[in-house]
Amino acid sequence: MSSRRLLPLLVSELIITLAIAVSAQAPPATTSDSASDPNVLTNQSIIEMAAAKLLEEVIITKIQTSKTNFDLPTPALVEPHNSRVSVNVVKAMMTPKNAPPRRGSQKSVTKEKT
């Protein structure tokens, strides 16, 4: 077989081989990225709730009862501030759910000796 006839066959074989190899690759892994999970609160979801004029108490309760993935370095706090998210809501975003109560936040009860 001459090289002129062989070249088109080799090119078509190469194209078919590449097509099979590409189609056999595993699909991209799906991640449970919290940014795309509507059940996980993010900075953007808080901004949206504030823009919808939900009551501060409602937003804070939602933060306390939901999964969260807030971006809280100092530069990231500018956007909620500029979007008129209240200081109390931002504080709730910054408070870990499982944090122990602050000292002095609860009144201590002492029993008197009789």
SEMIZA-306116 format. One record per residue (C-alpha): x, y, z; residue number from 1; residue in three letters. Coordinates in steps of 0.5 Angstrom, whole numbers, plus 500, padded with zeros to 3 digits. Layout:
BEGIN
+-----+-----+-----+-----+------+
!   X !   Y !   Z ! pos ! code !
+-----+-----+-----+-----+------+
!   X !   Y !   Z ! NUM !  ALA !
...
+-----+-----+-----+-----+------+
This chain:
BEGIN
+-----+-----+-----+-----+------+
!   X !   Y !   Z ! pos ! code !
+-----+-----+-----+-----+------+
! 500 ! 500 ! 500 !   1 !  MET !
! 503 ! 507 ! 498 !   2 !  SER !
! 504 ! 512 ! 503 !   3 !  SER !
! 499 ! 517 ! 500 !   4 !  ARG !
! 493 ! 511 ! 501 !   5 !  ARG !
! 496 ! 510 ! 508 !   6 !  LEU !
! 496 ! 517 ! 511 !   7 !  LEU !
! 488 ! 518 ! 510 !   8 !  PRO !
! 487 ! 511 ! 514 !   9 !  LEU !
! 492 ! 513 ! 519 !  10 !  LEU !
! 489 ! 520 ! 521 !  11 !  VAL !
! 482 ! 517 ! 521 !  12 !  SER !
! 484 ! 511 ! 526 !  13 !  GLU !
! 487 ! 517 ! 530 !  14 !  LEU !
! 481 ! 521 ! 530 !  15 !  ILE !
! 477 ! 515 ! 532 !  16 !  ILE !
! 482 ! 513 ! 537 !  17 !  THR !
! 482 ! 520 ! 540 !  18 !  LEU !
! 474 ! 520 ! 540 !  19 !  ALA !
! 474 ! 513 ! 544 !  20 !  ILE !
! 479 ! 516 ! 549 !  21 !  ALA !
! 475 ! 522 ! 550 !  22 !  VAL !
! 468 ! 519 ! 551 !  23 !  SER !
! 471 ! 514 ! 556 !  24 !  ALA !
! 474 ! 519 ! 561 !  25 !  GLN !
! 470 ! 519 ! 568 !  26 !  ALA !
! 465 ! 525 ! 568 !  27 !  PRO !
! 467 ! 530 ! 572 !  28 !  PRO !
! 466 ! 529 ! 580 !  29 !  ALA !
! 460 ! 533 ! 583 !  30 !  THR !
! 462 ! 536 ! 589 !  31 !  THR !
! 457 ! 538 ! 594 !  32 !  SER !
! 460 ! 546 ! 594 !  33 !  ASP !
! 456 ! 549 ! 599 !  34 !  SER !
! 456 ! 555 ! 594 !  35 !  ALA !
! 451 ! 552 ! 590 !  36 !  SER !
! 447 ! 548 ! 595 !  37 !  ASP !
! 441 ! 552 ! 597 !  38 !  PRO !
! 441 ! 549 ! 604 !  39 !  ASN !
! 447 ! 552 ! 606 !  40 !  VAL !
! 447 ! 560 ! 608 !  41 !  LEU !
! 453 ! 564 ! 605 !  42 !  THR !
! 454 ! 572 ! 605 !  43 !  ASN !
! 450 ! 572 ! 598 !  44 !  GLN !
! 444 ! 569 ! 601 !  45 !  SER !
! 444 ! 574 ! 607 !  46 !  ILE !
! 445 ! 580 ! 603 !  47 !  ILE !
! 439 ! 577 ! 599 !  48 !  GLU !
! 435 ! 576 ! 605 !  49 !  MET !
! 437 ! 583 ! 608 !  50 !  ALA !
! 435 ! 586 ! 601 !  51 !  ALA !
! 428 ! 583 ! 601 !  52 !  ALA !
! 427 ! 587 ! 608 !  53 !  LYS !
! 427 ! 580 ! 612 !  54 !  LEU !
! 427 ! 582 ! 619 !  55 !  LEU !
! 433 ! 582 ! 623 !  56 !  GLU !
! 431 ! 577 ! 628 !  57 !  GLU !
! 429 ! 572 ! 622 !  58 !  VAL !
! 435 ! 573 ! 619 !  59 !  ILE !
! 439 ! 571 ! 625 !  60 !  ILE !
! 435 ! 565 ! 627 !  61 !  THR !
! 436 ! 563 ! 620 !  62 !  LYS !
! 443 ! 563 ! 621 !  63 !  ILE !
! 443 ! 560 ! 628 !  64 !  GLN !
! 439 ! 554 ! 625 !  65 !  THR !
! 442 ! 553 ! 618 !  66 !  SER !
! 448 ! 550 ! 615 !  67 !  LYS !
! 453 ! 556 ! 614 !  68 !  THR !
! 459 ! 557 ! 610 !  69 !  ASN !
! 461 ! 565 ! 611 !  70 !  PHE !
! 467 ! 568 ! 608 !  71 !  ASP !
! 469 ! 572 ! 614 !  72 !  LEU !
! 476 ! 575 ! 612 !  73 !  PRO !
! 476 ! 583 ! 613 !  74 !  THR !
! 475 ! 585 ! 606 !  75 !  PRO !
! 469 ! 580 ! 605 !  76 !  ALA !
! 465 ! 584 ! 611 !  77 !  LEU !
! 465 ! 590 ! 606 !  78 !  VAL !
! 460 ! 587 ! 602 !  79 !  GLU !
! 455 ! 586 ! 607 !  80 !  PRO !
! 456 ! 592 ! 610 !  81 !  HIS !
! 455 ! 596 ! 603 !  82 !  ASN !
! 449 ! 592 ! 602 !  83 !  SER !
! 446 ! 595 ! 609 !  84 !  ARG !
! 446 ! 588 ! 613 !  85 !  VAL !
! 445 ! 590 ! 620 !  86 !  SER !
! 451 ! 590 ! 625 !  87 !  VAL !
! 447 ! 584 ! 629 !  88 !  ASN !
! 446 ! 580 ! 623 !  89 !  VAL !
! 454 ! 580 ! 621 !  90 !  VAL !
! 455 ! 579 ! 629 !  91 !  LYS !
! 451 ! 573 ! 628 !  92 !  ALA !
! 455 ! 571 ! 622 !  93 !  MET !
! 461 ! 571 ! 626 !  94 !  MET !
! 459 ! 567 ! 632 !  95 !  THR !
! 460 ! 560 ! 631 !  96 !  PRO !
! 454 ! 556 ! 633 !  97 !  LYS !
! 457 ! 551 ! 638 !  98 !  ASN !
! 461 ! 557 ! 641 !  99 !  ALA !
! 460 ! 556 ! 649 ! 100 !  PRO !
! 457 ! 562 ! 652 ! 101 !  PRO !
! 461 ! 568 ! 654 ! 102 !  ARG !
! 463 ! 569 ! 661 ! 103 !  ARG !
! 458 ! 574 ! 664 ! 104 !  GLY !
! 453 ! 573 ! 659 ! 105 !  SER !
! 449 ! 568 ! 664 ! 106 !  GLN !
! 447 ! 570 ! 671 ! 107 !  LYS !
! 450 ! 566 ! 676 ! 108 !  SER !
! 445 ! 563 ! 681 ! 109 !  VAL !
! 448 ! 562 ! 688 ! 110 !  THR !
! 444 ! 558 ! 694 ! 111 !  LYS !
! 444 ! 562 ! 700 ! 112 !  GLU !
! 446 ! 557 ! 706 ! 113 !  LYS !
! 441 ! 556 ! 711 ! 114 !  THR !
+-----+-----+-----+-----+------+
